């Protein structure tokens, strides 16, 4: 029996990982910064995006792909504020690349600087799926308890930013922002954290500036890379 | 080629469904009522069980299997109040029968009237897994929004009871108990609903009475069945 060793010069990615890497490379070239927002159900992902759109008021262009198992309730909320496509999984617990691609087709050839992907409300399954994002943001609301990072470690380990929402409820719930951040840092020491209240606008300017700076870094890194080659 | 038709007198269940059905039958015989509690992360499942144990104060015997991806934080909270075993899935998004069986072995041959299974905080995946429960209870906190039943339909469709938690926060959040219940009833018209606040104890007596009545019905039905045969 003949056997043959095939030399490989690079990692062979699974089709899903390859599709995510290709999307990221393509959107980097186009200057579009992709943000994958993950959280429990009802943590305030949609409210955060509403507040983001209101804060920018057209100054920065944003589009949204919003995922749910069923209904177009979130797209109904976001569509008046930004180009939005509702993705419904019919039951699946996370978004995957084929649905992202369909959503992008439906969004069409719009100009945008930021593409937000609002994932399914689920603090477990979306952690395992790269959607081509430049930044993964985990949203934790003050009403969920400050013990959640350690209990759902993969989601916090794979995120670069922790947004703590519903700070207006802090007087009424047993939640310490410092404890939640410390618990997340045990898992992901480099995680950046911001506390916000979408209803009052507290922290939203800081959140938006963080996004703008992250996109600027992506664009600068792309241009540096192009200048070298 | 010979072919043979094998007549089957009953549904052939998958091994997981069979194990769940066997557990339910066994615990029915022993008079132990199994309650599978499902919800988003941080909806208040553990707090509800703490309040339940405090309300009963030993008048009714309860045991708990509590599931998490990681940590034994929930078992640490519940152990002082009731025999509790922490199940950690290491990453899996729901509990399954083999882990339930291991938990029961670890719990040992204790006397109990109620076995609570606190599932992984996840409003999607646990919906698809029968754990041998007599009653599935979905917990929804007032801070998650009253639009969740329609967005996570399978979980509400497969539950018999909806417990709305954190009613103390109603003055501060955009949540209507009536809207949430109506949304759940669109999916599951027979769902029974109770609003509670584990911190103040509001609704906890009603919740406990509901559980006691449900267990009484199970025992009566078992005895009727035994009398006929």
Contacts between the chains, C-beta under 8 A, distances in Angstrom:
chain1	res1	chain2	res2	distance
A	40	B	40	4.6
A	40	B	41	4.4
A	40	B	42	6.3
A	40	B	121	7.0
A	40	B	123	8.0
A	40	B	144	7.8
A	41	B	40	4.4
A	41	B	123	4.9
A	41	B	144	5.8
A	41	B	148	5.7
A	41	B	151	7.3
A	41	B	152	6.4
A	42	B	40	6.3
A	42	B	141	7.5
A	42	B	143	6.6
A	42	B	144	2.8
A	42	B	145	4.7
A	42	B	148	6.0
A	43	B	144	8.0
A	68	B	151	5.2
A	69	B	124	6.7
A	69	B	151	6.3
A	69	B	152	5.9
A	69	B	153	6.8
A	69	B	154	7.4
A	70	B	150	6.5
A	70	B	151	6.1
A	70	B	152	7.8
A	70	B	153	5.3
A	71	B	147	7.8
A	71	B	150	4.9
A	71	B	151	5.3
A	73	B	147	5.4
A	73	B	150	7.0
A	73	B	151	6.4
A	91	B	124	7.7
A	91	B	154	6.1
A	93	B	93	6.5
A	93	B	122	7.4
A	93	B	124	3.9
A	93	B	125	5.3
A	120	B	124	6.9
A	121	B	40	7.0
A	121	B	123	6.6
A	121	B	151	7.5
A	121	B	152	7.5
A	122	B	93	7.4
A	122	B	122	5.9
A	122	B	123	7.1
A	122	B	124	5.4
A	122	B	125	7.9
A	123	B	41	4.9
A	123	B	121	6.6
A	123	B	122	7.1
A	124	B	69	6.7
A	124	B	91	7.7
A	124	B	93	3.9
A	124	B	120	6.9
A	124	B	122	5.4
A	124	B	125	7.2
A	125	B	93	5.3
A	125	B	122	7.9
A	125	B	124	7.2
A	125	B	125	6.9
A	141	B	42	7.5
A	141	B	143	6.6
A	143	B	42	6.6
A	143	B	141	6.5
A	143	B	143	3.8
A	143	B	166	6.9
A	143	B	169	7.0
A	144	B	40	7.9
A	144	B	41	5.8
A	144	B	42	2.8
A	145	B	42	4.7
A	147	B	71	7.8
A	147	B	73	5.4
A	148	B	41	5.7
A	148	B	42	6.0
A	150	B	70	6.5
A	150	B	71	5.0
A	150	B	73	7.1
A	151	B	41	7.3
A	151	B	68	5.2
A	151	B	69	6.3
A	151	B	70	6.1
A	151	B	71	5.3
A	151	B	73	6.4
A	151	B	121	7.5
A	152	B	41	6.4
A	152	B	69	5.8
A	152	B	70	7.8
A	152	B	121	7.5
A	153	B	69	6.8
A	153	B	70	5.3
A	154	B	69	7.4
A	154	B	91	6.1
A	166	B	143	6.9
A	168	B	172	7.1
A	169	B	143	7.0
A	169	B	169	6.6
A	169	B	172	5.9
A	169	B	173	7.3
A	172	B	168	7.1
A	172	B	169	5.9
A	172	B	172	6.1
A	173	B	169	7.3
